[in-house]
């Protein structure tokens, strides 16, 4: 393609050569026929092709050119294709003899040699007017002519970006835009658009057809899959029912000879299919087990249970925002303490902690609704409400009962339980000043000191009367290793903490000096002193370790639990240890024998376990809405006891919040009475050691900790009753 096509008469060749040289110096590509041969068909085709491919048609006017037939044909071809025509005069002509396409345009006069340069400047300005439009005109004209010459072959139509560019070029035409698009150019672009629309419709139809076929095939496959799944489910259910009936029949046969084995078989049958025969056999077998004295169905998730100081009553706290006081001998509910409200926002944990006053006359309950409520044990009457304003995690009476310790998500508060007056408020903050949730707190045996831990903070000791900070137990660093349990020894001179590095540390309560470290990452997630302060028990993932308090080496390690050990406490005689575990059992250990008494029957994890003050009974609380009292006198020989309520519903944990248990304190609302002090110490922590999977569950539970779970009730297969 060229910038200029020059049409001239042979008599003007000298002028045209001068013009051609000037155009080349100006950077313009000019097409000029220098041969001067006869106008044959092939020669004229070449001329016409050059005109079509040139942006501008320059017609040199002279008397000979206006009379030339060839020049007239060239001019007519340029006009036919709407080429930009620029007439120039090299010699004077009669305007009446100039052909119409040239006569309609303004002429540039080169007649005087003296003004050649000025006239040439005018010509260059004309050539450089609207160059993009003219170049596009030439480009789309060539494409349209090729399409026309190929008998309008569809393969030469515009597509994609070419079609978009051509349509944009046509749309950009203004009223004064020259040269105008030709009819062929318009027809070519419109034909390209129609062909593109037809292709798009065909493609859409093909895709839609393929989609319909795919959906139909998917529906057929889904129907077949559902049918196969249903057949497999029915076959599996029939197999489970048959296996459950066989186990229930075997349990029934063994019931008179071996009720404990009968319980195992009946439990297996119930879990396999839940047929009524298995439940009936299990109930009859449970009645024969001497170790299980009482089963109390709290009606909701039983979060904790504790004996009163005289051992007459047991209190259980539930996620239904109530606490039950029941007779330890008969299991009869004598008081239901109602008053706590639904927490907002509803991370519903109900009653999170309970505590008897030292004389047993009052009960304190701590709730997620941000209140602590005081009740008369004898009447169940609510006597006072302490409004904390934040979810309460800890509540405990002082050893003399004159003060009450409250730990919440905003620190520690100490008040008077008789007047309800808040005496001391102790905020616990991290290094950025953010108030932290208390995870564990306890009075010292003399009630003068309070120790507390919080997530993201060191363990700290305060004066219980003034709230003055006495000392911080530094440890390796609060932001690397976090303490999440704390308790005093019976003398009050030492403090023991359990930390997130799975070690226990003993501190001098007066100086804050670290005395020794136990475990060093081996699994000490929970730690407490014995009644005489000479022994320490730590619990880990599946092990319990006994330590001599004056030495760094372990005295004995006992194993047997198949899941996380959630609590460990000493018997009042100091010779036995009671453990609770997420494996659904509690065990009484004589460490030297490695032969525990096994307490079975909870349908889910056992959250807490504690001895009565005289050590003759113990109470366990589990996630399956039950608390149980057991005979603890069988110590020497190995025996297995199982218990449970009528299994008409299965309790399935569907959402867990990690909380921890502690051996001789209350953890997360679980109360363990310290036999040497006649009081209760407690803990509520929300930090976890490395996770460990619960058997048969998709829930991951941190080892050594308990999970507080929402309980979703569902009917077992084959259950017909309410």
MOBEL-V496345 format. One record per helix or strand of 3 or more residues. SS is the DSSP state (2 for helix, 1 for strand). FROM is the first residue (numbers start at 0). LEN is the number of residues. If there is no record, write none. Layout:
ss=SS from=FROM len=LEN
ss=SS from=FROM len=LEN
This chain:
ss=1 from=1 len=6
ss=2 from=9 len=16
ss=1 from=29 len=3
ss=2 from=40 len=12
ss=1 from=53 len=8
ss=2 from=62 len=5
ss=2 from=68 len=12
ss=1 from=83 len=6
ss=2 from=94 len=3
ss=2 from=99 len=4
ss=2 from=112 len=15
ss=2 from=130 len=19
ss=2 from=153 len=3
ss=2 from=159 len=12
ss=2 from=182 len=72
ss=2 from=258 len=14
ss=2 from=275 len=12
ss=1 from=291 len=6
ss=1 from=301 len=6
ss=1 from=312 len=6
ss=1 from=321 len=6
ss=1 from=332 len=6
ss=1 from=350 len=6
ss=1 from=361 len=6
ss=1 from=370 len=6
ss=1 from=381 len=6
ss=1 from=391 len=6
ss=1 from=403 len=5
ss=1 from=410 len=5
ss=1 from=421 len=5
ss=1 from=437 len=6
ss=1 from=448 len=6
ss=1 from=458 len=5
ss=1 from=468 len=5
ss=1 from=482 len=6
ss=1 from=493 len=6
ss=1 from=503 len=5
ss=1 from=513 len=5
ss=1 from=525 len=4
ss=1 from=534 len=5
ss=1 from=542 len=6
ss=1 from=553 len=6
ss=1 from=564 len=6
ss=1 from=576 len=5
ss=1 from=584 len=5
ss=1 from=596 len=4
ss=1 from=605 len=6
ss=1 from=616 len=6
ss=1 from=625 len=6
ss=1 from=639 len=3
ss=1 from=649 len=10
ss=1 from=664 len=3
ss=1 from=671 len=3
ss=1 from=678 len=5
ss=1 from=690 len=3
ss=1 from=699 len=3
ss=1 from=705 len=9
